[in-house]
Amino acid sequence: MNLVKLAASCLLSLFFCIAASAAPPDHWVGTWATAPMAQSNAEGKYGAADTTYREIVHTSIAGDAARVIFTNEFGLDPLTINAAYIALRTTGNEIDTTSARPLTFGGSTSIVIPPGALAVSDPAALKLAPLSDVAVSFVVPAQPMKQVSQHSFADQTSYAAPGSVSGARSFDTLSEITNWPFLKGIDVRTNGDSAAIVAFGDSITDGARSTKDANKRWPDILAQRLQADKKLRNLGVLNLGIGGNRVLHDNAGPSALARFDRDVLAQASVKYLIILESINDIGHAADPTKPYDIVTAEDLIQGLSQLATRAHTHGIKVYGATLTPYVGAKYSSPAGEAMRQAVNKWIRTTSVLDGFVDFDKATQDPANPAVFSSTADGGDHLHPGDAGYKAMGNSIDLKLFTK
């Protein structure tokens, strides 16, 4: 063998040795997430002084390490985050300090997030159990903020305190908040068979009229059922609902079509998607007193089809959820009910979707299917209460997640 062939052979052998010895990448799965949206800061509520936020979230899937996603996706100025920690919450705003782990960003304890961007922390060596309360504490120093990124309706009490006290067991001086500012998600490191289910929708997914601080939303019920099944404990559930959200028009947050990449495709290891959207499009378009942003059932079906196509491009299975009853709600009308029925018929019969979840059937009054049952109704004839959300979560066929 001449020297050229010998050198080539040695280089090839070295390449295969390096490739064989390289460690496989960590497998990350979302255990909790929320959908950010823009909030004007014209009154200067945010950024006027150094403030520590301690935001409480509830996990779905377990993992042996965690990383946290912070958001400035709707910010118009750079966002500085300092001295961030993740820890197990004991009660109220108190944390288990033995579990507290500092969050770093490329080894630094602070980061400046450009407008329109997000930031993912380095892995933190904190083992998270499923269905547990976690506190993410971080300092937002005084800084210009014309607009902030937040999830407005958390249905969960979190906390803010003056100054830089992110590592404290509890806050001596605090105010309660019921939104999630600057926080977007938590991923956990787990085995390669694990994946996430995204619940994508409006206020009925967000949990409007469910009991605060009780984790009674239908995605919570689904997460509990998955954890009770030994074969499905490897599936996380991410709630990406926004109250008032619509498929085709911006209103409360960007439209479903506009936010899809940010809120669904960007999540870690998504395998399944449940879509529950359209009732706000219908309600506003067919409002008996002030109709606006007029759309048809055919427009909504086209929009939902687009979401399915985009998800399928990324290998995600898509399940449509039938729209729950709304007769008796403030913006209900016979024309709107006809649209709801048309959309539901499509969801139940189309081959565009990989299957469907019949939330309509799970919550309707058997004697009058156009309205909620008395047990499911949350009181406004539009949103379920705790019992209605439980019926929705329990109606989901878990076999959908073995395909």
C-alpha positions in Angstrom: 0.0 0.0 0.0 1.5 3.4 -1.0 1.7 6.3 1.4 -1.3 8.1 0.0 -3.6 5.1 0.4 -2.2 4.4 3.8 -3.0 8.0 4.9 -6.5 7.9 3.5 -7.2 4.6 5.3 -5.9 6.0 8.6 -8.1 9.1 8.2 -11.2 7.0 7.4 -10.6 4.8 10.4 -10.1 7.8 12.6 -13.4 9.3 11.3 -15.4 6.2 12.1 -13.8 5.9 15.6 -14.8 9.5 16.4 -18.3 9.0 15.0 -18.8 5.8 17.0 -17.5 7.3 20.3 -19.6 10.5 20.0 -22.3 10.6 22.7 -25.9 10.8 21.4 -27.6 14.1 22.0 -29.8 14.6 25.0 -33.5 14.0 24.4 -35.6 16.9 25.6 -39.4 16.9 25.9 -41.7 19.7 27.0 -43.2 19.1 30.5 -45.0 22.5 30.7 -45.5 25.4 28.3 -47.7 28.4 27.8 -48.4 30.7 24.8 -47.0 34.2 25.2 -48.7 37.3 23.7 -48.1 41.0 23.6 -48.9 43.3 26.5 -48.5 47.0 26.3 -46.4 48.5 29.1 -47.5 52.1 28.6 -48.2 52.5 32.3 -44.7 51.3 33.2 -45.7 48.4 35.3 -42.7 46.4 34.1 -39.1 47.5 34.2 -39.5 50.5 36.4 -37.4 48.9 39.2 -35.5 45.7 39.9 -38.2 43.0 40.4 -38.0 39.3 41.2 -40.7 37.0 39.7 -41.5 33.6 41.2 -43.8 31.9 38.7 -45.5 28.6 39.7 -46.2 25.9 37.1 -47.3 22.3 37.1 -45.3 19.6 35.3 -46.7 16.8 33.2 -43.9 14.4 32.5 -40.9 13.5 34.6 -37.2 14.0 33.8 -33.7 13.9 35.3 -32.8 17.4 34.3 -34.6 20.6 33.3 -34.1 23.6 31.2 -36.3 26.8 31.1 -37.4 28.9 28.2 -37.8 32.6 28.7 -39.5 34.8 26.1 -39.1 38.3 24.7 -40.9 37.3 21.5 -43.3 40.3 21.7 -40.8 42.7 23.3 -39.8 45.8 21.5 -36.6 46.3 23.6 -33.9 43.9 24.7 -34.8 42.0 27.9 -32.3 41.3 30.6 -32.8 38.3 32.9 -30.6 37.9 36.0 -30.1 35.4 38.8 -32.6 32.8 37.7 -33.4 29.6 39.6 -35.6 26.5 39.3 -36.8 24.7 42.4 -39.6 22.6 43.7 -42.4 24.6 45.3 -43.6 23.6 48.8 -46.5 25.9 49.4 -47.6 29.4 48.4 -44.5 31.3 47.3 -42.1 29.1 49.4 -39.6 26.8 47.7 -37.6 23.8 48.8 -34.2 25.5 48.9 -32.4 22.2 48.8 -33.8 21.6 45.4 -33.0 25.1 44.0 -30.7 25.1 41.0 -29.3 28.2 39.4 -30.1 28.7 35.7 -27.3 29.7 33.4 -27.1 30.6 29.8 -23.8 29.4 28.2 -22.4 29.4 31.7 -23.5 33.0 32.5 -26.0 33.8 35.2 -27.6 36.5 33.1 -28.7 37.0 29.5 -30.0 39.7 27.3 -32.7 38.5 25.0 -33.2 40.5 21.8 -36.6 41.8 20.8 -38.6 39.0 19.0 -36.4 36.2 20.5 -36.5 33.6 23.3 -33.7 32.1 25.4 -33.2 28.5 26.5 -31.2 27.9 29.7 -28.4 25.5 30.2 -29.5 22.1 31.7 -30.1 22.3 35.4 -29.5 19.1 37.5 -32.9 19.0 39.0 -34.9 15.8 38.8 -38.6 16.7 38.3 -41.4 14.3 39.1 -44.6 14.2 37.0 -47.5 16.4 38.1 -45.5 18.5 40.5 -45.4 22.2 41.3 -42.2 24.0 40.2 -41.1 27.5 40.9 -39.1 29.5 38.4 -37.6 32.5 40.1 -35.7 35.2 38.2 -34.7 38.9 38.4 -35.8 41.5 35.8 -33.6 44.5 36.5 -34.8 48.0 35.8 -34.8 48.5 32.0 -36.8 50.1 29.2 -39.9 48.1 28.2 -42.5 49.4 25.8 -44.2 46.0 25.5 -43.8 42.7 27.3 -44.3 39.0 26.4 -46.7 37.3 28.8 -49.5 34.8 29.1 -52.3 36.8 30.5 -54.5 34.2 32.1 -52.5 31.7 34.1 -55.3 30.3 36.3 -52.4 30.0 38.8 -51.1 32.3 41.5 -47.5 33.4 41.1 -45.5 36.1 42.9 -43.5 39.3 42.4 -41.2 40.9 44.9 -39.1 44.1 44.9 -35.3 43.8 44.4 -33.2 40.8 43.8 -34.3 37.9 46.0 -34.6 35.0 43.5 -32.8 32.5 45.8 -34.9 33.3 48.9 -37.0 30.5 50.5 -39.9 32.9 50.6 -40.6 36.5 49.9 -41.0 38.9 52.8 -42.7 41.5 50.6 -44.7 40.3 47.7 -47.6 40.8 45.4 -49.6 38.1 43.8 -49.9 37.9 40.0 -52.2 35.6 37.9 -50.2 35.8 34.7 -46.9 34.3 33.5 -44.7 37.2 32.3 -41.5 36.4 30.4 -41.8 32.6 31.0 -42.6 30.3 28.1 -41.8 26.7 29.0 -39.9 24.0 30.8 -38.3 21.0 29.1 -37.1 17.8 30.8 -34.3 15.4 29.8 -35.7 11.9 29.4 -35.4 8.8 27.3 -35.8 8.8 23.6 -39.2 7.2 23.6 -40.7 10.2 25.3 -42.7 12.9 23.4 -45.1 15.7 23.9 -48.8 16.3 23.2 -49.7 19.9 22.4 -53.2 21.1 23.3 -53.8 24.1 21.0 -56.8 26.2 21.4 -58.7 29.1 23.0 -60.0 29.8 26.5 -61.6 26.4 26.8 -58.1 24.9 26.5 -56.6 27.7 28.6 -59.0 26.7 31.5 -61.4 29.7 31.8 -63.9 29.1 34.7 -61.9 26.2 36.1 -60.8 26.5 39.8 -57.7 28.6 40.2 -54.5 26.9 41.5 -56.2 23.5 41.2 -55.0 22.2 37.7 -58.5 21.3 36.6 -58.2 22.2 32.9 -58.8 19.4 30.4 -55.1 19.2 29.4 -54.4 18.7 33.1 -56.9 15.9 33.3 -55.3 14.3 30.2 -51.8 14.5 31.8 -53.1 12.8 35.0 -54.6 10.0 33.0 -51.4 9.5 31.0 -49.4 9.3 34.2 -51.7 6.7 35.6 -51.0 4.5 32.6 -47.7 2.7 32.7 -47.4 2.5 29.0 -48.1 6.3 28.4 -46.1 7.9 31.2 -43.6 9.0 28.6 -46.0 11.6 27.2 -46.0 15.2 28.3 -48.9 17.6 27.8 -48.4 21.2 26.8 -51.3 23.7 27.2 -51.0 26.3 24.4 -54.5 27.8 24.8 -55.1 31.5 24.7 -58.4 33.0 25.8 -60.3 34.7 23.0 -58.0 33.2 20.4 -59.3 32.6 16.8 -58.2 30.6 13.8 -58.3 33.3 11.2 -58.0 36.7 12.9 -55.8 38.3 15.5 -57.7 39.3 18.6 -56.5 37.9 21.9 -53.0 37.1 20.8 -52.1 36.3 17.2 -54.4 34.0 15.2 -53.9 30.3 15.4 -52.5 30.4 11.9 -50.0 33.1 12.9 -48.8 31.6 16.1 -48.6 28.0 15.0 -44.9 27.8 14.4 -44.1 29.6 17.7 -46.5 27.7 19.9 -46.6 24.3 18.4 -43.7 23.5 16.1 -41.1 25.1 18.3 -41.9 22.8 21.3 -39.5 20.0 22.2 -40.3 16.6 20.8 -44.0 17.1 19.8 -45.6 14.0 18.5 -49.3 14.7 18.8 -51.5 17.7 18.4 -55.1 18.3 19.6 -56.7 21.4 18.0 -59.8 23.0 19.7 -60.3 26.3 17.9 -63.1 28.1 16.0 -65.8 29.0 18.5 -64.5 32.6 18.8 -64.4 33.0 15.0 -68.0 31.8 14.8 -69.2 33.8 17.8 -67.9 37.1 16.4 -68.8 36.5 12.8 -72.4 35.5 13.7 -72.8 37.8 16.7 -76.6 38.7 16.7 -75.8 42.3 17.8 -72.4 43.2 16.4 -71.0 40.8 13.8 -67.5 41.5 12.6 -64.6 39.7 11.0 -67.1 37.7 9.0 -66.0 34.2 8.1 -67.8 31.1 6.9 -67.6 27.5 8.1 -65.7 26.8 4.8 -63.2 29.4 5.8 -62.6 27.8 9.2 -62.3 24.3 7.7 -59.7 25.7 5.3 -57.8 27.2 8.2 -57.9 24.1 10.3 -56.7 22.1 7.3 -53.8 24.4 6.9 -52.8 23.7 10.6 -53.0 20.0 10.0 -50.9 20.2 6.8 -48.2 22.2 8.6 -48.1 19.8 11.5 -48.0 16.8 9.2 -45.0 18.3 7.5 -43.1 17.9 10.8 -44.4 14.3 11.4 -47.0 15.3 14.0 -50.3 13.4 14.2 -53.2 15.8 14.4 -56.5 15.2 16.2 -59.4 17.6 15.8 -61.6 18.3 18.8 -65.3 19.0 18.2 -66.5 22.4 19.4 -68.4 22.3 22.6 -72.0 23.7 22.9 -72.4 27.4 22.9 -76.2 28.1 22.6 -77.0 30.6 25.4 -73.6 32.3 25.3 -73.6 36.1 24.8 -72.6 35.9 21.1 -74.5 32.8 20.2 -77.0 32.8 17.3 -78.8 30.3 15.1 -76.5 31.1 12.2 -73.5 30.5 14.5 -74.9 27.2 15.7 -75.2 26.1 12.1 -71.6 27.0 11.5 -70.5 25.1 14.7 -72.4 22.0 13.5 -70.8 22.2 10.0 -67.3 22.5 11.5 -68.0 19.6 13.9 -69.3 17.4 11.0 -66.1 18.0 9.1 -63.9 17.2 12.2 -65.8 13.9 12.6 -65.6 12.8 9.0 -62.5 14.3 7.3 -59.4 12.4 6.3 -57.3 15.5 6.6 -57.1 14.8 10.4 -55.6 11.7 11.9 -58.7 11.3 14.2 -60.9 13.3 16.5 -61.9 13.9 20.1 -65.6 14.4 20.6 -65.7 17.2 23.3 -69.1 18.2 22.0 -70.6 14.8 22.8 -68.8 14.7 26.2 -70.3 18.0 27.4 -73.7 18.3 25.7 -77.1 17.9 27.3 -78.4 14.6 25.9 -81.9 16.0 25.8 -80.8 19.2 24.1 -77.4 18.7 22.4 -77.0 22.3 21.4 -76.4 23.3 25.1 -74.1 22.2 27.8 -75.3 19.6 30.3 -76.1 21.2 33.7 -73.0 19.5 35.2 -70.6 20.5 32.4 -71.7 24.2 32.2 -69.4 26.7 33.9 -72.2 29.2 34.2 -71.9 31.3 31.0 -73.0 28.6 28.5 -69.7 29.0 26.7 -67.0 27.6 29.1 -67.1 24.4 31.0 -66.7 24.3 34.8 -64.4 21.8 36.6 -66.8 18.9 35.9 -67.1 19.8 32.3 -63.3 19.9 31.9 -63.0 16.6 33.6 -65.6 15.1 31.2 -63.6 16.5 28.3 -60.3 15.1 29.6 -61.8 11.7 30.4 -63.4 11.5 26.9 -60.1 11.3 25.1 -59.3 7.8 23.8 -55.8 7.1 25.0 -55.3 4.7 22.1 -54.8 7.8 20.0 -51.4 8.1 21.5 -50.2 4.6 20.8 -50.4 5.1 17.0 
